[in-house]
Amino acid sequence: MTIQSVLVEQPTLGFEAEKKIKLVDIEADKLVSNGEFTVPEENAFGRSFRDYENENNARHRVVEELYRQQHIHQTFEFVKKMREEYGKLEKGEMSIWECCEVLNNIVDDSDPDLDEPQIMHLLQTAEAIRKDYPNEDWLHLTALIHDLGKILIHPNFGGLPQWAVVGDTYPVGCGFSETIVHHKHFKENPDYKNPEYNTKFGVYSEGCGLNNVMMTWGHDDYMYLVAKENGTTLPSAGLFIIRYHSFYPLHKCDAYKYLMNEEDRENLKWLNIFNKYDLYSKSKVPIKVEEVKPYYESLIKKYFPAKLKW
């Protein structure tokens, strides 16, 4: 694994049209599940999932402080700068599996439901989907890699603070929906009172498509850029899941749907399938990594080059 730690200024990506990625051959709403996965009633701490208000939750203070920082600092200009900086993928080269192993030492401070290393969450999600949808290998791999962008926390990738890497995502450049977790902290964000950015549509237009919308910077958008620019053959639904799996205001609360186009609506069906596994497969029961590793390495070989630029 070769990793560089030099940060460089890069030209803006703007709102360029994304190149077309192949669609999934089968429609999500016609897919039949084996139905083995059961949604648990409690998280690994014995509490409700995504409980951000209960102060008795052991992780409440850590989680709220992360969102306070995120809501203050994630502005339109900040996101634009981060996409410019990380868009050329000059931080290093390594394989997908090498990245999984690096993440083994990272815990997500935005997650009230789990405090386990990331590789366990990735494998739990992927294995749960694999049992229910055995023929959709692209979806298994998408589950494995969806959080790899959290490598941004690593010192050799800039050592970004967790508020710039994890947590729910949402558009910047338009008004902040009240469905966003800990919305009260937006009052300290410079964009909150900026008339260019604080209206319903802001700098966007109805039906413009999520590809043309700037989302808060973090692991979702970064891993999307890594996969796309390294020439992955994952279908567009896979890239959509990677890029928007933390966009809970949309897929949990139906916020910002007025920005979506038809392709977004089709891909959202796949994201809704994925989401329950991402959220509810988190547990303290470990996956035996060496037993499942050969399968996922075969999928990586099918859909990605051996080494990726990061």
N, C-alpha and C positions, 0 to 999 in steps of 0.2 A: 504494500500500500504506500503510495506516494502522496504526501499532503503538503501543500504550501500554505503559508500563513500571511501572505502579502495581500493587503486590501488595495484595490485600485479604483479610480473613478472611471465610469464607463458611460457611453452615450445613452440617452433615454430610449426606452422601449416604446413609450407612448401607448396608443391604443391600436397597434397594428393588427390587421386581420390575421387570424390564426390559420395556418395551413390545414387543409381538410385531413382528418384522421378517419380510418375506416369505421363503419358502424358495426354494431353487434348483429349477428345473423338472426338471432331470435328476439322477439319482442318481450320486454320484461313482464308485461301484464299477462303473457301467455305461458310464462315459465312455471313449471310444476316443481315444487319442493318435496323432498323426502319427509319434511316436517318433523325432524328429530329434535331440533333445537327448541328448548322451552325457556321463555323469558323468566328469569328469577325475580322474586319479589324484593330482595335486598341486595345491596352491594357487598363488597368484601369486608366492610366495616359494620355490617348489620343494619344499614340505614337505607333510605330511599335513594334511587339513582338520581344524579344531577340535582342534589339538594344543596342549593347555594345560600339558603337563608337561615338554616338551623345553626345557631352559634355553638351548639353542643357537638356539632360534627368536628371530629379531631383535626380536620384539615381546613376548617372554615377560615381562619385568619390568614393562612398562607394563600389560599385561593382568592379571597377577596382583595388582598393586597396586590396580587398579580393583576387582577382585572382593573384595579384602580390605576395602576401604572400604565396598563395597556390603553385604557380609555383616555388618559391624559396625553399620551405620546404618539398614538397611532393617528397621524394626520395624513392628508392627501399628499403633502410634500414629502413627508417621511417615507411613505410607501413608494413614491416615485423614485426617491433616492436609493432605497434598498433594492428595487428591481434593477436599477441601473448598475449598482455595485455588484450584485450577484448574478446578473444576467449572462455574463460571458463565461461563467463556470470555470474560473481560474484558481479555485482553492485546492485542487488536487485531483488525483485519479485513484479509483478503487472500484472493486466489484460490488454488486448488490449485497452479497452475503458478508463481505468485509464490513460494509456499513451497518448491517444488522448486528454484527459482533461489537462494533464501536458503541452502538446504542445500549449495549448491555449495562453500561454504567450510568445511564441517564434516567431520572425519574421526573415525570411531568408534574410540575407544581400547580397546574391549572385544574387537575383532575381530582374531584372530590371522592371518586369511587375506587381509586387504586393507588398504591404507592410502590408497585413492583417495577423492576427494570423494564424498559420498553420492549425488548425482544420477546418477553413472555406475553405481553399484550398482543404483539403482532402475530405470534404463532397461535395464540388462543382464538383470535379472530379468524385467521385463515383456516384453521382446522375445523372450527364450527361451521363455516360456510362450506367447506369441502364435504362435510358429512351430508349437508342438506342439498347441495347443488354439485354433485360429483362430476358432471359433464362440463361445467363452466370453469375450465382451468385458468382462464384469464382473470376470473373473479377471485380465485384462490390467491393468485400472485398479487393482484391489486391489494388484497387484504394484507398480505405480508409486507408490502412496501409502502403502504399509505402514510405511515408516520416517519419514514426515513429522513424526511426533511428536518427532523429534530436534531440532526447532526449539527445544525447551526449553533447549538449550545456549546459544542466542543470548542476548546480554545483555538485549535488550528483552523476553524471555520469562522473565526471572528469572535467566538465566545459571547454571542449575543445574550442579553438578558432574557429571561423566560417570557416576559411580556411581549417580546418581539419574535417569539418562536411558537408558543403554544396558546391555547385558549380558543374560545369560539371566535369565528371570523365573521365579518360583515363588510358591506361596501363603505369606502370613504369617498368623499366628493359629493355626497348627498346627505340628507338628514339621517340621524341615528334613530333607528326604530326603538320604541319603548320595550320591545320584546327582548332586547339584548340584555344579557346577564349584568347585574349591577349598573344599570343605566344611569343612576344618579351621579356617577363619577365623570360623565361626559361634560359636565358644566365647566370643568377645568381644561377641556380640549380647545385649542385655538379655533378649530373649524366649527365649533358649536354655535358661535355667534357670527360666523362669516356668511353673509348673504349669498355668496357664490356657491357655498357648499351645504347650507343648512335647510334647503327646501326639499320637498319630496323627491324630485328628480335631480336636483343639483346640476352637475355638468353632463348628465345623461339624458336619454329620451326614452319614452315608453317603448318596450319591446326591442331595445337596442341589442340585447343579448349579453349574457354574463361575460363572454370573452372580451367585451368592450368596457367592462366595469373593473375598477381598481378595488381589490379586496385588501383588508388589513394584511400586513406582511407577516409571514410566518412559515411554518414547516409545510403547510399545504401548497402554497403557491411556489415555494422553492422546489419541492419534489416534483411538482408538475413541470416546471422549467427544466429540471434535470432529465426527466423521462422524455419529454418532447424533443429537446435539443440533442439528446443522445440517440434519437431515431428509434424509440421503442415501437413495436408493432402491436401494442395493446390497443384495443378498440377505443373509440371516443368515449364510451361510457366509463371505461377504466380511468382515463385521464380526468374525466369529470368528477368521479368519486375521489380521486387523489386531491384534486384542487378544491373541492367544496364539501368534504366530509365534516369539516368543523363549522360549516355555515348553518348552525342550528336555528337562527332566526328564520331561515327559509324552510328547511325541511322539518322543523318541529312546529313553527308558528305561522308558516305561510307568508312571512314578511318578504317584501321586495319582489314578489312574483311579477309585478308590473314591468320589471326590467328584463324578464326572460323572453327568449324567442322559442320557436317550435322545437329546435334541436335540444335546447335546455330542458324543455318539458318532457321530452322522451328520455333523456338521460337521467332526469330526476327520479324516474321510476326505478332505475337501477340503484341510485343512491339510497332510496328508501328501503330497498331490499338489504343493502349493505349495512345500513345504519344500525339496525337492531343487533347485529352481530358485533359491530364495533363497540357499541355501548354496553350490551348485556352479557358478553362473553368474558368480561373481566372477572377474574377470580384468583384465589390463592393456590389453586391446583396447577402445578407446573406441567408444561409439555416436555416430553423427552426429546430434546433437540436433535440428537444424533439419529433418532429413529425416523424423523420426518425430513431431515436435511436433504437427503438424496432426491426426494420428490421435488422440493422447491428449487433445488439447483437445476433440475431438468427444465423447470418452467422458466427460470431466469435465462437459461441458454436459449430457449425458444423465443423469448420476447425482448431480450436485451443483448447488447454486445458484452463481451467478457469484462471489459473495463469501461467505466463511465467517467466523464469529466464532471466535477462537482464545483 
